[in-house]
């Protein structure tokens, strides 16, 4: 059939829905309704056939009813007046002898996001809570939460809450879990559902009858209950012991967290629990589900913070597969670094060495950094591997190896000689800023052991004008000044040229200030330069670069089985703080993405301003609507933000600017402690470097 516009499609479908011959044939009638739903899901506005679809709901065909109710729930916010007519049909279906029809009608009524619908739904929900069919009770319990979410500003109905609490003892396990979720939503402002001793014991006894999703939910709610005695505590732990061996990873993680929280005063119990869940965690790390595998690896890393080497005997489980995604490979490499011991160090290093030549540059660099982390314990073996990697002459590998060497000589001074012997020639394969900074730092600090160190730095000085990264220039200044102290005859010429460029020509203020600082430091004398640049280093054993202290289990037990191991504690706190601001308010309908008639902004809300929460961060609230007049009034009421700043268009003559600069120089030169750059540089050659006859700029 040729493509028709939206209006033509609506007319055609409307005509078909009104055709008595189509209505008489159940299959044809259903096919027409399916076409309406298909066009609706494709984004076409099908609200023009609303009345015809309401009439189609009067049928005994449950499939047709389900399609029509889906349509009504979508378009009810756009046609609130006509939707009220459909409520009579839904209320009638709520009394149908078929429990499937009753549940479907009740679920559809609770999904009508339109004002004024609560008074029609309240009685059907109460009847549904007392229905004989468990399916209807499940729907009615969830409908309570939907209605509260739709009218969140209304008071909590105490009778409804009591009814839901009584349904916690329902015979159907799904009704019990749905009651917990609904109570949690309704009582959110009061702190959520309360789990006392009778409820906790009842839920514990019902646990075997729940499905895996229900068990995971109940375990999460049981975290709110604190046993009254040690005897009760161990009785609960004995009941939960079998769930540590569940086939569902969610149940295992939930039971583990509950064990860790309840046994916070018994560290040996916590350790035994973590030993028991080693098998399920390893199975999750090998799961075909990438999301599950990644989350399990993050939790393994969290456990290793308290139990180093806990998975060392299963280190091969964390070897990377070629088909695994990048993010899982990175997590496995991090885990391997923490599992290295005297027995498996050779096998782990060989595996990591193979990763260093991976086609993914990021993964290869992560493997090199991992070898550098292991090198702090097994220095000789790792330095040999890193030196061999330099021989590959590949840019991304050489860059990371040099960065690893820089960190290694700081933490392990005994490997400095081997690193210095491996550095010559690697400067030809380094192009990025991080690698340049690492190489320059090594040449500056240990340049007296590297024969060609001054000549490598001279190449950097020659190309300093084309260098785009200020950090490289600042590192070059520091390194060259350090090397000047140990090899002055070879460095004085290039140091002078570099200082002259940084002070007179460099546009970056950070680089220029660094050059002026070192210049004035040289004026203070060589001894002062040595005191500042060659001061004693920090003790590597203080752990400035990493935190290797074992953390107690209680420090992260509350974060177990959450997204904290995935995102990190600080980042997840930020996400949790602002995730509510991204949700639409309950008054905003959940509609399809088609054009709607009438103005986009209601008249009564045009002049309202939504108040932002008290926060240091800037948040953009899409529901905040301002008129042009109100925006201008608010903008000009600010003290600073409305100041007008225009670009300079050459109104001031260049001669005037030149005269102003000359005046400023004359005033500056009148001060006894302020010399021109040329005069200061000339004095530097006499006062500071009298030992060497030649100082060139």
Phi, psi and omega in degrees: 000134180296156182293134178242153176289172183299317181294320179294322179295317180297317180297318180295315181292324179296320178294320180292322180292332180271354183287121180298327180293324177291319180294331180285334179262111186298319182292318178295319180298317179294322179297321177295318178296322177297324176296321177298315180295321180296315178295326179295317180289340178274358175101001178281145181281107180256018181292345181291344180253026185298312182297320179296323179289326176297318178296327181290346180286343179278077182211160177266354179282112185290330177294317178295321177300317182296320178294316181293319180295325176298317178297316183295321179295331181283319188258358180301320178297335180274335181234064185296325181293315179289331181293332178297330178292328181285340182295327178300318178295319180293318178297323178294319179291336178294345178252013181292145178298332181281120180296332178294320178291319179299314180294320179295317179294318180293319178295322179291321178297320180288345180265000178282098183273084182211151182291149176082004183274346186295321182295334179277336187266338188302311182292316175301326178293316179298320177294323179293328179294336181253012182291151180287330182279131182293328180297319179293321179295321177300314181294320182295321179296315178291330177296329176299317179293323179296316180294322177293323178293326180287327180235063184292339182279350180280162181287153179285130179281111182296323179295322179293321179296318178296323178296319179291321177297323179292330179286353175296342177259019178295153181287334181276123183294328180291325176298321180297313180294320178297324177297318178299316181293320180293316178298322178297321180287317183289321184262025183299319181292334179268003178105003177094184182292143180264128179251103177263185185297312179299319180294318181298314180293323178296316180295322179296321180287334180272353185305316182298335182274349181278154172283178186296322178295318179295321178298318179297321179293314182296320177299325178292321179288330180292347176297340182277352182259133178248117180302147183280333183220166179292326178295316177296323180301311183287333173296319178294317180296324178294323178293327184272353187299323182291336182283349174289346180249020181293155177281349180265122178300326179296320178292318179298315181293320178295317178294322178297315179297318179297320176300312184296324181287314183291328183262032183295339178266002182231084183300327181293328176292319178299318179295318179297323179295316180295330175290321181293325183272006179299316181298308177300324179292319178295323177295321178293326179292340178255013183290152176287339176284116183294322181294316178296318180298316181295315179297320179295320178296321178296322178288327175298317178298323178294319178295322181295341176295330180257331181234078180299137180077012183298329181249020186297326181288347180243035186296333181291341177295341184256012171289143187276143174261151184298326185276355182286148179290166187299317186292330177286321177300318180296320179294320180294323178296319178297320179293318180302323180299328183271355181256002185288134172217184184297333184278327187245007185299322182293317180293320181293318180294322178295321178294315179294326179297323177293327178290337185294341179251023179295155180293335177276117182296322181296316180293320178298318179293323177297322178295322178294317177298324178295319176298321177297325176293321178291332183297341179291341177251319181243077192291308188299315182296319183287321179297323178297317179294318180295323178295321177294326179293329177298330180291347178288339177058039175253136190300309185292332178284313180300319181301312183287325178298318179295320176297321178294319177300319180301314179291328185289318181291338176286317183274330183233081183300339183292344180262010184298318183297317180294323179293317181296327178288335182272344187287321185305131178095345184281347182294341181287342185248019180244124182234333183274165188292321182296317178294320178297316180298318180296316180295316180297321179297315179298319180292328180283319184280320184241030182294335180292342179263352182250114187301318186263019183302313180298325183285328175292317178294328179296324176297321177294322179295320180298328183256018185294330181292330180269357179287130185262348184256116179299328181298325178293319180295317180293322177294324178295320177300311182295315182295318182292324178292322177295315180293330177298328181290329182261334180224069188294322185298327183272345188247346188296323182295309183290329177295319177298316179296320181293318178296319179299317180294314184294325183277321188262329189243335184294136181266336179285124186291328179295317178293318181296318178294323177296318177296317178296322180297313180292326178296314179290330176294321176296326177297332181284347177117154182296323180298321179291324177297316179295322180295324182280311187274335184247031178291159182300141180281161175291152179289120180301335181290349179288346177071045181289330185267346180204156180249103184259005182292138177287135181258141178293155182298324182296341181288338180230007182299321181290341179269353181292145181062032173231187178272002179298315177298336181278312184268335191097151188294314183294316182292321179291327176297320178293317180296317181295329183290324188248002183291332178291334181289342182273353181275149174286148177294162182294342181278350182270125183287152176264091187245168177283165186270065175237165181291141180243144179287157178089174181292149180287327182252118178299149183297323185286348182246011184287326186261006182270146179239126178281130183280129179284149176293156180287106184206155177279345183266152177275130180234139176258119182257109186292341181275001180275118183243129180233141171281165181296321181293317181292323178297316180295320179296317179293320182296314182282352175280345178286152186277325187243322190296337184265005178295135184271128179236116182251149177292149179289129185247024174081023180290333179270130182291142180302327178297324178296318178297321180296320178295321179295320178295320178296321179296318179295322179293320180294320178293322180291322182289343178288343180281138184292334183264011183238114178248156174293161183299319181295317180296319181295320180293323177294318178295328180300320182293334182268314189277330188256323186242051181294338184288338183242131189282347191236121178227108191250138173232000000 
